[in-house]
Amino acid sequence: YRLLLALTGGRFPRTVMGMLTLELHTVGRKSGRPYSNLLTSPVHDEHRIVVVASKGGHSDHPDWYKNALANPQVRITVDGVDEQVRARPATPEERAEIWPQVVRTYRGYEGYQSRTDREIPLLILERNR
């Protein structure tokens, strides 16, 4: 994603492969330092944005996911607009409903899931709108 920013002169594209692009701003659970991660959302509406903690099928959850669980009041930047949201993991029922939509949007997530023994979690960013 950093390459996309460089190629577009700092203008992050609104979508990548049909997914909403966003920057997630978290606070480090150990360091207390601010972190930013460029992510995509395969499922989103006016109430929530779902991001996938796939880490490319790695055996451990990404740090941004762990940070958001520890400090769920996070900020996102979507299309140049900053917004405070509340992060929470999808319940097992929500994940069962949302995961097929995630894979329909980007089949690569299916491959990531097959590469790891962990269940790839979905993080729901709830908007205050």
For each residue, the residues with C-beta under 8 A, 3 or more apart:
1: 4 5 12 16 21 38
2: 5 6 38
3: 6 7
4: 1 7 8 12 13 16 38
5: 1 2 8 10 11 12 38
6: 2 3
7: 3 4
8: 4 5 11 12 13
9:
10: 5
11: 5 8
12: 1 4 5 8 21 23 38
13: 4 8 16 21
14: 20 21 79
15: 18 19 20 21
16: 1 4 13 19 21 40
17: 40 105 106
18: 15 42 105 106
19: 15 16 40 41 42 105 106
20: 14 15 40 41 44 49 78
21: 1 12 13 14 15 16 38 39 40 41 78
22: 38 39 40 41 49 51 76 77 78
23: 12 36 37 38 39 76 77
24: 36 37 39 51 64 68 74 75 76 125
25: 34 35 36 74 75 76 77
26: 34 35 36 37 64 67 68 71 74
27: 32 33 34 35 67 70 71 74
28: 31 32 33 34 35 63 67
29: 66 67 69 70 71
30:
31: 28
32: 27 28
33: 27 28
34: 25 26 27 28
35: 25 26 27 28 63 64 67
36: 23 24 25 26
37: 23 24 26 62 64
38: 1 2 4 5 12 21 22 23
39: 21 22 23 24 51 64
40: 16 17 19 20 21 22 51 106
41: 19 20 21 22 44 49 50 51
42: 18 19 50 52 101 102 105 106 109
43: 50 98 101 102 105
44: 20 41 48 49 50
45: 48
46: 127 129
47: 126 127 129
48: 44 45 124 125 126 127
49: 20 22 41 44 76 78 85 124 125 127
50: 41 42 43 44 90 98 102 122 123 124 125
51: 22 24 39 40 41 122 123 125
52: 42 102 109 120 122 123
53: 61 62 64 65 120 121 122 123
54: 57 62 109 112 113 120
55: 58 60 61 62 112
56: 112 115
57: 54 111 112 113 114 115 116 120
58: 55 62 116
59: 116 117 118
60: 55 118
61: 53 55 65 66 118 121
62: 37 53 54 55 58 65 66
63: 28 35 66 67
64: 24 26 35 37 39 53 67 68
65: 53 61 62 68 69 121 123
66: 29 61 62 63 69 70
67: 26 27 28 29 35 63 64 70 71
68: 24 26 64 65 71 72 74 87 123
69: 29 65 66 72 87 89
70: 27 29 66 67
71: 26 27 29 67 68 74
72: 68 69 86 87 88
73: 84 86 87
74: 24 25 26 27 68 71 84 85 86 87 125
75: 24 25 82 83 84 85
76: 22 23 24 25 49 82 83 85 125
77: 22 23 25 80 81 82 83
78: 20 21 22 49 81 83
79: 14
80: 77
81: 77 78
82: 75 76 77
83: 75 76 77 78 127 128
84: 73 74 75 128
85: 49 74 75 76 125 126 127 128
86: 72 73 74 125 126 128
87: 68 69 72 73 74 123 124 125 126
88: 72 123 124 126
89: 69 121 122 123 124
90: 50 94 95 98 121 122 123 124
91: 94 95
92: 95 96
93: 96 97
94: 90 91 97 98 122 124
95: 90 91 92 98 99 119 121 122
96: 92 93 99
97: 93 94 100 101
98: 43 50 90 94 95 101 102 122
99: 95 96 102 103 122
100: 97 103 104
101: 42 43 97 98 104 105
102: 42 43 50 52 98 99 105 106 109 122
103: 99 100 106 107 109 110
104: 100 101 107
105: 17 18 19 42 43 101 102
106: 17 18 19 40 42 102 103 109
107: 103 104 110 111
108: 111 112
109: 42 52 54 102 103 106 112 113 120
110: 103 107 113 114
111: 57 107 108 114 115
112: 54 55 56 57 108 109 115 116 120
113: 54 57 109 110 116 119 120
114: 57 110 111
115: 56 57 111 112
116: 57 58 59 112 113 120
117: 59
118: 59 60 61
119: 95 113
120: 52 53 54 57 109 112 113 116
121: 53 61 65 89 90 95
122: 50 51 52 53 89 90 94 95 98 99 102
123: 50 51 52 53 65 68 87 88 89 90
124: 48 49 50 87 88 89 90 94
125: 24 48 49 50 51 74 76 85 86 87
126: 47 48 85 86 87 88
127: 46 47 48 49 83 85
128: 83 84 85 86
129: 46 47
